[in-house]
Amino acid sequence: MDDPNADTQWNDILRQKGILPPKEEKEITEDDIISMVENTIDEKSHGKAFDDMTLDELNEKEDDVDEEEERIFEAYRRQRMAEMREASMKAKYGCVKEISKVDYVTEVNQAGEVFLYVS
């Protein structure tokens, strides 16, 4: 076993069986969150501040954002199209109900648009 504190499936099983002690959860503070966000921003800007970038580098960044937005919108469009197709495949005529000879006149006269078939 390499590292008993590693977050692996095997170590989780050993913790469940009581072989390893429970993993101690580290509390995340507001400062940790701020530093994570700042690190992410630095990674995305390749460690360079926007003020220090050339016009070509800024245009490249803008293109990256545009491509990402386009990808997100395309995924959303596909999802909505699938939902619309699914909705159109559902019941087109409302409900089907069987009526007796006695109820025929009442049901047909009270209904707005009716499609009848005789079985």
Buried (B, 14 or more C-beta within 10 A) or exposed (E): EEEEEEEEEEBEEBBEEEEBEEEEEEEEEEEEEEEEEEEEEEEEBEEEEEEEBEEEBEEEBEEEEEEEEEEEEEEEEEEEEEEEEEEEEEEEEEEEEEEEEEEEEEBEEEEEEEEEEEE
